[in-house]
Amino acid sequence: MLDFTFEIIDEYTINTKILYANEWFTFNIYEKDQVWTLHPFDGMLIRNKDMCQLVVNELLKNKYFHVMCAKENILLSEIRTTVDLGNRANPALPEPRPREERPIDDEPEDVQSFMDNHSLDEIMEIEKEIVHTRMSVYKQMLEIMFMQGASPSDKEFVQIQSVFTMWKEAYEKITGLSDSDFSGGKKRW
């Protein structure tokens, strides 16, 4: 007997059930504004954060759940929950480390020369590549952490997830800027 079942309601909604301690718990996974959210249907889980955390952790470790998410193009690292599973509202951020006194590899040393030798479109593409690389690194970190048993209830996982989300939002904003043609085909400087 399987310990996990699901039903696809529509392209934005999936109902899932997981067997935990001989009890079935129902969750709804829905997509809104390009974010997939996991919501428990059972009042016991909504009222009892500790129990909810246990069942959600079990769900996030379930291989059938992984396959379902993969088939539906849902990234495990991006799933949010409607129930606070820890200190998610105000995760403690690490203290910033002092920046080394050397330029970043991708940072031009002579800005005027860089501007003279690149169009605005080229600069936007360079920035998109840099941000996409950072976003990919944090996505891989989340996947590794998840495979090692970390979950959205772990402080470190939430912090890395927050950084990933920031890079993703930055990438989307830069992509939106580069898709807009403000220059009229001319070099801006």
Backbone as a chain_set.jsonl record, in Angstrom:
{"seq": "MLDFTFEIIDEYTINTKILYANEWFTFNIYEKDQVWTLHPFDGMLIRNKDMCQLVVNELLKNKYFHVMCAKENILLSEIRTTVDLGNRANPALPEPRPREERPIDDEPEDVQSFMDNHSLDEIMEIEKEIVHTRMSVYKQMLEIMFMQGASPSDKEFVQIQSVFTMWKEAYEKITGLSDSDFSGGKKRW", "coords": {"N": [[0.835, -1.186, 0.0], [0.57, 2.185, -0.887], [1.986, 5.099, 0.643], [1.338, 7.597, -0.07], [-0.731, 9.677, -1.991], [-2.13, 11.475, -4.78], [-4.102, 14.025, -6.391], [-4.678, 15.697, -9.316], [-6.174, 18.669, -9.613], [-6.47, 20.977, -11.209], [-4.394, 22.907, -13.484], [-3.214, 24.515, -11.632], [-3.636, 23.553, -9.099], [-3.259, 20.951, -6.756], [-4.274, 18.17, -4.931], [-3.065, 16.39, -2.183], [-2.351, 13.401, -0.313], [-0.942, 12.011, 2.582], [0.243, 9.231, 4.351], [0.719, 9.033, 7.703], [1.822, 7.723, 10.629], [-0.274, 5.838, 10.633], [-2.422, 7.456, 9.986], [-4.192, 9.418, 7.643], [-3.251, 12.406, 6.107], [-4.251, 15.383, 4.608], [-3.225, 17.591, 2.083], [-3.169, 20.638, 0.265], [-1.768, 21.764, -2.667], [-1.021, 24.654, -4.244], [-0.69, 26.981, -6.956], [0.147, 30.322, -7.122], [0.763, 33.438, -8.4], [3.177, 32.537, -9.516], [4.275, 31.043, -7.472], [4.474, 28.127, -5.606], [2.455, 26.795, -3.12], [2.065, 25.037, -0.09], [-0.576, 23.747, 1.715], [-2.09, 22.657, 4.667], [-5.031, 20.635, 5.044], [-6.11, 19.549, 7.291], [-7.436, 20.327, 10.404], [-6.146, 19.674, 12.773], [-3.439, 19.787, 12.122], [-3.144, 22.448, 11.442], [-3.632, 23.721, 13.859], [-1.654, 22.639, 15.484], [1.51, 23.235, 15.464], [3.912, 21.768, 15.84], [3.193, 19.108, 15.237], [2.37, 19.494, 12.612], [4.788, 20.249, 11.452], [6.225, 17.836, 11.657], [4.705, 16.145, 9.954], [4.804, 17.545, 7.501], [7.583, 17.517, 7.059], [7.912, 14.775, 6.662], [6.385, 14.471, 4.35], [7.9, 16.037, 2.571], [10.115, 14.436, 2.329], [9.221, 12.269, 0.996], [9.466, 10.02, -1.642], [7.62, 9.585, -3.691], [6.191, 11.933, -3.661], [8.247, 13.63, -4.505], [8.572, 12.749, -7.155], [6.031, 13.36, -8.205], [6.093, 16.179, -7.972], [8.246, 16.734, -9.701], [7.193, 15.847, -12.16], [5.188, 17.717, -12.471], [6.566, 20.026, -12.786], [7.335, 21.449, -10.479], [9.462, 23.0, -8.332], [11.09, 21.67, -5.616], [12.574, 23.183, -3.851], [11.358, 25.623, -3.914], [8.864, 25.525, -2.791], [6.431, 26.852, -0.679], [4.902, 27.172, 2.61], [1.688, 27.493, 4.199], [1.467, 27.422, 6.869], [3.237, 28.452, 9.65], [6.278, 27.058, 10.099], [8.362, 27.279, 11.771], [10.748, 29.713, 12.682], [10.008, 31.421, 10.489], [8.957, 33.88, 9.768], [10.602, 35.993, 10.558], [13.434, 35.37, 9.78], [16.645, 34.971, 11.151], [19.259, 36.79, 9.894], [22.54, 36.184, 8.67], [25.443, 37.891, 9.908], [26.791, 40.444, 7.881], [29.729, 39.9, 5.997], [32.903, 41.536, 5.888], [33.754, 43.098, 2.834], [36.172, 41.971, 0.556], [39.114, 43.741, -0.414], [39.324, 43.85, -3.254], [38.52, 43.928, -6.736], [35.486, 42.422, -7.93], [35.455, 39.514, -9.98], [33.817, 39.814, -12.253], [33.461, 42.484, -12.355], [34.057, 45.501, -13.98], [37.228, 47.108, -14.25], [37.842, 49.622, -15.268], [35.443, 51.739, -15.603], [34.531, 53.674, -17.469], [35.83, 52.877, -19.836], [34.672, 50.379, -20.091], [32.014, 51.137, -20.543], [32.345, 52.476, -22.965], [32.991, 50.417, -24.674], [30.862, 48.668, -24.761], [27.47, 48.109, -25.602], [24.281, 49.183, -24.259], [22.507, 47.035, -24.314], [24.303, 44.871, -24.39], [25.527, 45.165, -21.888], [23.339, 44.711, -20.212], [22.881, 42.013, -20.819], [25.24, 40.874, -19.835], [24.918, 41.413, -17.101], [22.595, 39.905, -16.63], [23.623, 37.325, -17.012], [25.467, 37.164, -14.879], [23.769, 37.414, -12.606], [22.088, 35.235, -13.069], [23.892, 33.13, -12.779], [24.528, 33.351, -10.011], [21.98, 32.874, -8.941], [21.622, 30.228, -9.776], [23.619, 28.936, -8.299], [22.661, 29.196, -5.635], [20.276, 27.815, -5.897], [21.203, 25.225, -6.398], [22.463, 24.815, -3.94], [20.219, 24.728, -2.239], [18.961, 22.413, -3.222], [20.876, 20.456, -2.596], [20.957, 20.717, 0.203], [18.326, 19.979, 0.763], [18.303, 17.314, -0.104], [19.965, 16.314, 1.814], [18.374, 16.242, 3.961], [17.448, 18.631, 5.027], [14.856, 21.053, 5.567], [11.99, 23.255, 4.939], [11.627, 24.065, 7.538], [14.006, 24.433, 8.752], [16.369, 26.754, 9.911], [18.714, 27.536, 8.464], [18.115, 26.568, 5.918], [15.903, 28.164, 5.268], [17.136, 30.664, 5.203], [18.954, 30.406, 3.033], [17.081, 29.877, 1.073], [15.751, 32.322, 1.049], [17.779, 34.006, 0.052], [18.108, 32.844, -2.467], [15.581, 33.447, -3.537], [15.743, 36.238, -3.64], [17.796, 36.591, -5.583], [16.493, 35.402, -7.733], [14.288, 37.106, -8.091], [15.682, 39.427, -8.742], [16.832, 38.615, -11.163], [14.517, 38.3, -12.718], [13.639, 40.95, -12.783], [15.781, 42.231, -14.099], [15.664, 40.89, -16.51], [13.186, 41.802, -17.374], [13.807, 44.506, -17.731], [15.764, 44.326, -19.745], [14.256, 43.309, -21.775], [12.731, 45.427, -22.495], [12.853, 48.042, -24.788], [14.472, 50.778, -24.436], [16.301, 52.345, -25.628], [15.915, 52.933, -28.288], [17.446, 51.8, -30.219], [19.839, 53.081, -30.152], [23.076, 53.843, -28.808], [23.415, 54.573, -25.392], [25.27, 56.235, -24.193]], "CA": [[0.0, 0.0, 0.0], [1.322, 3.428, -0.967], [1.772, 6.018, 1.751], [1.149, 8.917, -0.648], [-1.568, 9.76, -3.181], [-2.414, 12.848, -5.175], [-5.101, 14.234, -7.432], [-4.499, 16.988, -9.97], [-7.474, 19.314, -9.762], [-6.27, 21.743, -12.44], [-2.97, 23.181, -13.658], [-2.726, 25.329, -10.521], [-4.041, 22.974, -7.822], [-3.086, 19.515, -6.57], [-4.566, 17.67, -3.592], [-2.207, 15.256, -1.83], [-2.586, 12.746, 0.971], [0.199, 11.23, 3.042], [-0.02, 8.378, 5.511], [1.702, 9.278, 8.76], [1.395, 7.068, 11.875], [-1.563, 5.208, 10.338], [-3.438, 8.477, 9.754], [-4.044, 10.142, 6.389], [-3.29, 13.862, 6.208], [-4.502, 15.959, 3.291], [-2.627, 18.896, 1.795], [-3.451, 21.248, -1.023], [-0.635, 22.503, -3.217], [-1.568, 25.535, -5.262], [0.228, 27.956, -7.526], [-0.379, 31.672, -7.23], [1.846, 34.39, -8.693], [4.362, 31.727, -9.816], [4.79, 30.459, -6.234], [3.703, 26.965, -5.176], [2.244, 26.841, -1.68], [1.547, 23.821, 0.525], [-1.515, 24.121, 2.776], [-2.757, 21.492, 5.265], [-6.479, 20.687, 5.185], [-6.505, 19.025, 8.594], [-7.407, 21.307, 11.477], [-5.157, 19.282, 13.773], [-2.129, 20.273, 11.687], [-3.15, 23.91, 11.482], [-3.574, 24.137, 15.264], [-0.495, 22.075, 16.169], [2.676, 23.503, 14.617], [4.886, 20.681, 15.955], [2.69, 17.976, 14.463], [2.404, 19.906, 11.21], [6.184, 20.195, 11.036], [6.572, 16.425, 11.479], [4.04, 15.589, 8.77], [5.358, 18.213, 6.322], [8.925, 16.962, 6.85], [7.733, 13.441, 6.085], [5.925, 14.679, 2.979], [9.007, 16.542, 1.765], [11.081, 13.349, 2.138], [8.555, 11.175, 0.302], [9.954, 9.923, -3.023], [6.493, 9.723, -4.615], [5.943, 13.368, -3.699], [9.314, 14.188, -5.349], [8.256, 12.426, -8.553], [4.868, 14.162, -8.572], [6.549, 17.559, -8.162], [9.065, 16.778, -10.912], [6.301, 15.73, -13.318], [4.38, 18.933, -12.577], [7.507, 21.153, -12.877], [7.35, 22.18, -9.223], [10.757, 22.867, -7.678], [10.943, 21.436, -4.176], [13.217, 24.267, -3.105], [10.555, 26.843, -3.98], [7.553, 25.329, -2.185], [6.18, 27.575, 0.564], [3.804, 26.616, 3.401], [0.817, 28.507, 4.796], [1.595, 27.287, 8.315], [4.577, 28.789, 10.11], [6.934, 25.835, 10.57], [9.571, 27.646, 12.52], [10.89, 31.158, 12.753], [10.043, 31.806, 9.08], [8.536, 35.256, 9.545], [11.762, 36.864, 10.712], [14.627, 34.558, 9.921], [17.84, 35.723, 11.51], [20.209, 36.795, 8.794], [23.914, 36.209, 9.156], [26.12, 39.175, 9.858], [27.535, 40.591, 6.636], [31.19, 39.828, 6.114], [33.518, 42.664, 5.192], [34.123, 42.8, 1.462], [37.611, 42.008, 0.3], [39.512, 44.95, -1.122], [39.704, 43.582, -4.64], [37.308, 43.945, -7.548], [34.867, 41.148, -8.279], [35.926, 39.075, -11.287], [32.973, 40.308, -13.327], [33.354, 43.934, -12.226], [35.075, 46.152, -14.806], [38.126, 47.977, -13.494], [37.71, 50.96, -15.825], [34.027, 51.819, -15.948], [34.359, 54.452, -18.706], [36.247, 52.004, -20.936], [33.634, 49.357, -20.202], [30.86, 51.766, -21.181], [32.699, 52.812, -24.349], [33.146, 49.204, -25.471], [29.679, 47.816, -24.695], [26.162, 48.765, -25.714], [23.423, 48.946, -23.104], [22.003, 45.66, -24.434], [25.383, 43.959, -23.987], [25.693, 45.289, -20.433], [22.2, 44.019, -19.598], [23.114, 40.569, -20.974], [26.301, 40.517, -18.885], [24.313, 41.398, -15.769], [21.7, 38.751, -16.553], [24.462, 36.126, -16.836], [26.018, 37.182, -13.519], [22.683, 37.144, -11.659], [21.631, 33.859, -13.297], [24.898, 32.25, -12.17], [24.329, 33.384, -8.559], [20.703, 32.211, -8.677], [21.853, 28.792, -9.962], [24.412, 28.448, -7.168], [21.791, 29.059, -4.466], [19.318, 26.745, -6.185], [21.927, 23.969, -6.162], [22.641, 24.684, -2.494], [18.937, 24.282, -1.681], [18.736, 21.023, -3.609], [21.794, 19.636, -1.802], [20.483, 20.75, 1.582], [17.095, 19.201, 0.823], [18.651, 15.894, -0.218], [20.619, 15.941, 3.06], [17.371, 16.193, 5.018], [16.993, 19.951, 5.471], [13.493, 21.336, 5.129], [11.609, 24.649, 5.179], [11.569, 24.389, 8.961], [15.381, 24.667, 9.209], [16.771, 28.163, 9.804], [19.683, 27.708, 7.381], [17.4, 26.34, 4.666], [15.085, 29.362, 5.036], [18.033, 31.755, 4.829], [19.428, 30.169, 1.663], [15.894, 30.026, 0.23], [15.517, 33.767, 0.926], [18.791, 34.549, -0.851], [17.742, 32.363, -3.802], [14.417, 34.215, -3.979], [16.206, 37.581, -3.99], [18.482, 36.51, -6.871], [15.485, 35.091, -8.75], [13.548, 38.34, -8.339], [16.597, 40.332, -9.446], [16.932, 38.115, -12.533], [13.263, 38.625, -13.404], [13.613, 42.398, -13.008], [16.758, 42.557, -15.141], [15.115, 40.366, -17.76], [12.145, 42.746, -17.778], [14.466, 45.713, -18.24], [16.456, 44.072, -21.004], [13.238, 43.059, -22.797], [12.191, 46.728, -22.882], [13.81, 48.778, -25.619], [14.429, 52.185, -24.081], [17.358, 53.067, -26.319], [15.565, 53.262, -29.653], [18.498, 51.262, -31.067], [21.043, 53.911, -30.033], [23.902, 53.714, -27.619], [22.919, 55.583, -24.451], [26.304, 57.136, -23.67]], "C": [[0.876, 1.246, 0.0], [0.992, 4.32, 0.221], [1.539, 7.445, 1.262], [0.244, 8.798, -1.876], [-1.772, 11.224, -3.525], [-3.457, 12.864, -6.269], [-4.876, 15.627, -8.003], [-5.88, 17.559, -10.248], [-7.482, 20.151, -11.044], [-4.789, 22.087, -12.513], [-2.366, 23.989, -12.508], [-2.992, 24.714, -9.149], [-3.875, 21.468, -7.822], [-3.455, 19.191, -5.13], [-3.698, 16.444, -3.347], [-2.646, 14.683, -0.496], [-1.327, 11.951, 1.306], [-0.216, 10.456, 4.291], [1.098, 8.593, 6.522], [1.133, 8.692, 10.045], [-0.028, 6.515, 11.742], [-2.722, 6.195, 10.207], [-3.15, 9.153, 8.414], [-4.18, 11.64, 6.645], [-3.36, 14.435, 4.793], [-3.879, 17.35, 3.203], [-3.088, 19.349, 0.425], [-2.189, 21.97, -1.438], [-1.208, 23.353, -4.339], [-0.53, 26.549, -5.7], [-0.487, 29.285, -7.646], [0.805, 32.609, -7.405], [3.186, 33.663, -8.847], [5.031, 31.175, -8.559], [3.874, 29.298, -5.852], [3.657, 26.953, -3.655], [1.581, 25.557, -1.209], [0.674, 24.227, 1.714], [-2.173, 22.864, 3.343], [-4.266, 21.713, 5.355], [-6.918, 20.328, 6.589], [-6.344, 20.078, 9.677], [-6.373, 20.983, 12.536], [-3.775, 19.815, 13.397], [-2.052, 21.791, 11.748], [-3.0, 24.41, 12.918], [-2.273, 23.714, 15.953], [0.729, 22.175, 15.268], [3.687, 22.354, 14.664], [4.467, 19.467, 15.132], [2.74, 18.28, 12.97], [3.82, 19.812, 10.665], [6.612, 18.753, 10.785], [5.982, 15.857, 10.19], [4.585, 16.229, 7.492], [6.762, 17.694, 6.032], [8.851, 15.583, 6.207], [7.293, 13.545, 4.624], [7.076, 15.115, 2.082], [10.106, 15.503, 1.544], [10.519, 12.226, 1.266], [8.947, 11.146, -1.177], [8.824, 10.044, -4.045], [6.088, 11.198, -4.759], [6.977, 14.048, -4.601], [8.984, 13.981, -6.818], [7.067, 13.258, -9.036], [5.292, 15.601, -8.855], [7.368, 17.688, -9.448], [8.189, 16.728, -12.161], [5.49, 17.006, -13.547], [5.244, 20.201, -12.642], [7.453, 22.062, -11.65], [8.71, 21.94, -8.574], [10.558, 22.731, -6.179], [11.497, 22.602, -3.364], [12.385, 25.54, -3.082], [9.186, 26.701, -3.334], [7.485, 26.084, -0.856], [5.074, 26.851, 1.335], [2.978, 27.756, 3.982], [0.882, 28.474, 6.311], [3.04, 27.581, 8.69], [5.215, 27.552, 10.729], [8.202, 26.119, 11.351], [9.59, 29.152, 12.617], [11.008, 31.718, 11.337], [9.732, 33.288, 8.875], [9.708, 36.223, 9.608], [13.026, 36.031, 10.852], [15.829, 35.437, 10.23], [18.833, 35.641, 10.366], [21.621, 36.841, 9.35], [24.499, 37.607, 9.043], [26.884, 39.295, 8.542], [29.034, 40.549, 6.893], [31.795, 41.019, 5.388], [33.974, 42.235, 3.798], [35.624, 42.909, 1.301], [37.924, 43.231, -0.548], [40.062, 44.637, -2.501], [38.432, 43.584, -5.472], [36.787, 42.53, -7.796], [35.312, 40.801, -9.693], [35.133, 39.688, -12.438], [32.858, 41.831, -13.328], [34.438, 44.599, -13.066], [35.931, 47.094, -13.964], [38.026, 49.419, -13.979], [36.292, 51.099, -16.375], [33.819, 52.572, -17.257], [34.734, 53.609, -19.921], [35.204, 50.916, -21.178], [32.41, 49.924, -20.926], [31.13, 52.066, -22.656], [32.693, 51.576, -25.25], [31.926, 48.282, -25.467], [28.409, 48.651, -24.859], [25.366, 48.456, -24.443], [22.881, 47.515, -23.131], [23.058, 44.639, -24.002], [25.592, 43.987, -22.48], [24.557, 44.566, -19.716], [22.374, 42.5, -19.699], [24.195, 40.082, -20.009], [25.72, 40.415, -17.479], [23.377, 40.206, -15.595], [22.497, 37.464, -16.321], [25.013, 36.036, -15.41], [24.939, 36.787, -12.506], [22.186, 35.707, -11.822], [22.605, 32.857, -12.678], [24.719, 32.197, -10.66], [23.043, 32.654, -8.17], [20.888, 30.696, -8.77], [22.638, 28.188, -8.804], [23.518, 28.22, -5.947], [20.721, 27.988, -4.668], [19.966, 25.387, -5.941], [22.156, 23.742, -4.675], [21.368, 24.17, -1.837], [18.673, 22.814, -2.001], [19.619, 20.088, -2.789], [21.327, 19.572, -0.351], [19.235, 19.889, 1.736], [17.406, 17.711, 0.778], [19.365, 15.4, 1.046], [19.656, 16.002, 4.247], [16.909, 17.534, 5.54], [15.596, 20.196, 4.907], [13.172, 22.803, 5.397], [11.474, 25.022, 6.652], [12.965, 24.675, 9.537], [15.798, 26.101, 8.916], [17.709, 28.397, 8.615], [19.018, 27.538, 6.019], [16.592, 27.58, 4.293], [15.966, 30.521, 4.589], [18.524, 31.602, 3.393], [18.266, 30.345, 0.685], [15.589, 31.509, 0.017], [16.509, 34.405, -0.037], [18.485, 34.123, -2.287], [16.587, 33.192, -4.363], [14.821, 35.628, -4.389], [16.91, 37.582, -5.35], [17.48, 36.25, -7.994], [14.69, 36.342, -9.109], [14.414, 39.349, -9.096], [16.725, 39.917, -10.912], [15.681, 38.479, -13.33], [13.18, 40.119, -13.704], [14.576, 42.798, -14.117], [16.262, 42.065, -16.493], [14.026, 41.293, -18.278], [12.728, 44.028, -18.342], [15.093, 45.469, -19.596], [15.48, 43.76, -22.127], [12.606, 44.364, -23.29], [13.25, 47.461, -23.684], [13.651, 50.268, -25.338], [15.367, 53.015, -24.966], [16.954, 53.514, -27.725], [16.646, 52.818, -30.622], [19.788, 52.047, -30.98], [21.798, 53.566, -28.772], [23.543, 54.847, -26.669], [24.016, 56.523, -23.958], [27.285, 57.505, -24.735]], "O": [[1.814, 1.352, 0.791], [-0.124, 4.304, 0.74], [1.538, 8.389, 2.053], [0.44, 7.91, -2.706], [-1.612, 12.103, -2.678], [-3.674, 11.877, -6.973], [-4.881, 16.616, -7.27], [-6.654, 16.998, -11.024], [-8.397, 20.041, -11.861], [-4.005, 21.612, -11.692], [-1.146, 24.131, -12.421], [-2.611, 25.296, -8.134], [-4.292, 20.785, -8.757], [-2.998, 19.864, -4.206], [-3.604, 15.563, -4.201], [-3.23, 15.375, 0.338], [-0.728, 11.308, 0.444], [-0.926, 10.965, 5.158], [2.272, 8.364, 6.23], [0.073, 9.118, 10.502], [-0.868, 6.702, 12.623], [-3.884, 5.8, 10.307], [-1.994, 9.426, 8.09], [-5.112, 12.083, 7.316], [-2.62, 14.019, 3.902], [-3.993, 18.166, 4.118], [-3.361, 18.536, -0.458], [-1.602, 22.709, -0.648], [-1.809, 22.83, -5.277], [0.369, 26.926, -4.948], [-1.584, 29.369, -8.197], [1.752, 32.563, -6.62], [4.211, 34.137, -8.356], [6.224, 30.872, -8.576], [2.655, 29.455, -5.782], [4.683, 27.083, -2.987], [0.654, 25.053, -1.843], [1.117, 24.953, 2.605], [-2.753, 22.082, 2.59], [-4.731, 22.802, 5.689], [-7.983, 20.754, 7.035], [-5.268, 20.649, 9.853], [-5.785, 21.884, 13.134], [-3.023, 20.249, 14.27], [-1.004, 22.351, 12.07], [-2.319, 25.406, 13.164], [-1.838, 24.364, 16.904], [0.961, 21.315, 14.418], [4.262, 22.002, 13.634], [5.279, 18.872, 14.423], [3.108, 17.425, 12.165], [4.029, 19.349, 9.544], [7.294, 18.476, 9.798], [6.67, 15.176, 9.43], [4.807, 15.532, 6.502], [7.099, 17.454, 4.873], [9.635, 15.264, 5.313], [7.77, 12.799, 3.769], [7.216, 14.622, 0.963], [10.944, 15.676, 0.658], [11.257, 11.336, 0.846], [8.778, 12.14, -1.884], [9.041, 10.549, -5.146], [5.695, 11.645, -5.837], [6.631, 14.941, -5.374], [9.097, 14.9, -7.628], [7.091, 13.796, -10.143], [4.894, 16.178, -9.867], [7.196, 18.649, -10.198], [8.413, 17.479, -13.11], [5.147, 17.334, -14.683], [4.724, 21.314, -12.564], [7.517, 23.286, -11.767], [9.07, 20.796, -8.297], [9.929, 23.581, -5.549], [10.952, 22.959, -2.319], [12.678, 26.45, -2.305], [8.414, 27.659, -3.326], [8.378, 25.964, -0.017], [4.382, 26.006, 0.768], [3.493, 28.846, 4.229], [0.404, 29.396, 6.972], [3.963, 27.016, 8.103], [4.753, 27.055, 11.757], [9.023, 25.223, 11.549], [8.538, 29.79, 12.632], [11.978, 32.404, 11.014], [10.199, 33.887, 7.906], [9.799, 37.156, 8.811], [13.626, 35.99, 11.926], [16.005, 36.506, 9.646], [19.201, 34.553, 9.924], [21.868, 37.466, 10.382], [24.099, 38.4, 8.191], [27.555, 38.349, 8.131], [29.531, 41.094, 7.879], [31.254, 41.467, 4.377], [34.512, 41.143, 3.617], [36.262, 43.816, 1.837], [37.079, 43.697, -1.312], [41.139, 45.104, -2.871], [37.362, 43.267, -4.953], [37.557, 41.572, -7.862], [35.524, 41.692, -10.514], [35.7, 40.04, -13.473], [32.222, 42.402, -14.214], [35.62, 44.3, -12.891], [35.427, 47.787, -13.08], [38.118, 50.345, -13.174], [35.989, 50.632, -17.473], [33.007, 52.15, -18.081], [34.027, 53.627, -20.929], [34.895, 50.576, -22.32], [31.843, 49.277, -21.806], [30.241, 51.924, -23.495], [32.421, 51.677, -26.447], [31.951, 47.227, -26.101], [28.297, 49.753, -24.321], [25.736, 47.582, -23.659], [22.805, 46.859, -22.092], [22.74, 43.66, -23.327], [25.811, 42.945, -21.864], [24.789, 43.882, -18.72], [22.045, 41.78, -18.757], [24.075, 39.001, -19.433], [25.991, 39.458, -16.753], [23.363, 39.57, -14.541], [22.093, 36.616, -15.526], [25.025, 34.962, -14.809], [25.168, 35.931, -11.652], [21.896, 35.035, -10.832], [22.182, 31.848, -12.115], [24.751, 31.113, -10.078], [23.017, 31.907, -7.191], [20.366, 29.958, -7.934], [22.361, 27.068, -8.375], [23.603, 27.177, -5.299], [20.309, 27.331, -3.713], [19.353, 24.5, -5.346], [22.059, 22.613, -4.196], [21.418, 23.286, -0.982], [18.213, 22.06, -1.143], [19.158, 19.041, -2.336], [21.303, 18.499, 0.253], [19.095, 19.157, 2.716], [16.833, 16.932, 1.54], [19.371, 14.2, 1.32], [20.067, 15.837, 5.396], [16.051, 17.58, 6.421], [15.212, 19.612, 3.894], [13.97, 23.516, 6.005], [11.231, 26.185, 6.972], [13.085, 25.11, 10.682], [15.603, 26.6, 7.807], [17.521, 29.343, 7.851], [19.318, 28.273, 5.078], [16.596, 28.0, 3.136], [15.589, 31.279, 3.695], [18.509, 32.563, 2.624], [18.442, 30.895, -0.401], [15.208, 31.907, -1.084], [16.132, 35.249, -0.85], [18.585, 34.927, -3.213], [16.613, 33.592, -5.527], [14.305, 36.16, -5.372], [16.662, 38.46, -6.177], [17.604, 36.813, -9.082], [14.444, 36.611, -10.285], [13.928, 40.043, -9.99], [16.726, 40.769, -11.802], [15.774, 38.914, -14.477], [12.702, 40.51, -14.769], [14.234, 43.608, -14.978], [16.423, 42.748, -17.504], [13.943, 41.547, -19.48], [12.21, 44.578, -19.315], [14.975, 46.298, -20.498], [15.815, 43.92, -23.3], [12.017, 44.403, -24.371], [14.418, 47.493, -23.295], [12.801, 50.934, -25.928], [15.24, 54.237, -25.041], [17.6, 54.394, -28.294], [16.771, 53.372, -31.714], [20.752, 51.714, -31.669], [21.233, 53.064, -27.8], [23.381, 55.983, -27.112], [23.696, 57.541, -23.344], [28.224, 58.257, -24.475]]}, "num_chains": 1, "name": "protein.A"}
